[in-house]
Amino acid sequence: MVSRHSLNTRQDILFIKGAPEKILKLSSYYLKDNKKIKLIATSNKYYKDQYEKLSKQGLRILAVSYKIINKKEK
């Protein structure tokens, strides 16, 4: 699911939620302590291990991401 919201006069922000494996494939960075950090194989594996562990406990897992885009983009 994607929702688009106005961020300012020039930019919008997209919020995306869905299956963790799908969101991870689309993502290049993650936020930690309000800092943007490049996703690398080890961090990707860590998040994959975490959501698989939780799903084996019967929990439903959703991932959330965002992207800032120009107003002109559709």
URLIN-V470266 format. One record per residue. N is the residue number from 0. SS is DSSP state (H for helix, E for strand, C for the rest). Layout:
# URLIN-V470266
n->N ss->SS
n->N ss->SS
This chain:
# URLIN-V470266
n->0 ss->C
n->1 ss->E
n->2 ss->E
n->3 ss->E
n->4 ss->E
n->5 ss->E
n->6 ss->C
n->7 ss->C
n->8 ss->C
n->9 ss->C
n->10 ss->E
n->11 ss->E
n->12 ss->E
n->13 ss->E
n->14 ss->E
n->15 ss->E
n->16 ss->E
n->17 ss->E
n->18 ss->C
n->19 ss->H
n->20 ss->H
n->21 ss->H
n->22 ss->H
n->23 ss->H
n->24 ss->H
n->25 ss->H
n->26 ss->C
n->27 ss->C
n->28 ss->E
n->29 ss->E
n->30 ss->E
n->31 ss->E
n->32 ss->C
n->33 ss->C
n->34 ss->E
n->35 ss->E
n->36 ss->E
n->37 ss->E
n->38 ss->C
n->39 ss->C
n->40 ss->H
n->41 ss->H
n->42 ss->H
n->43 ss->H
n->44 ss->H
n->45 ss->H
n->46 ss->H
n->47 ss->H
n->48 ss->H
n->49 ss->H
n->50 ss->H
n->51 ss->H
n->52 ss->H
n->53 ss->H
n->54 ss->H
n->55 ss->H
n->56 ss->C
n->57 ss->C
n->58 ss->C
n->59 ss->C
n->60 ss->C
n->61 ss->C
n->62 ss->E
n->63 ss->E
n->64 ss->E
n->65 ss->E
n->66 ss->E
n->67 ss->E
n->68 ss->E
n->69 ss->E
n->70 ss->C
n->71 ss->C
n->72 ss->C
n->73 ss->C
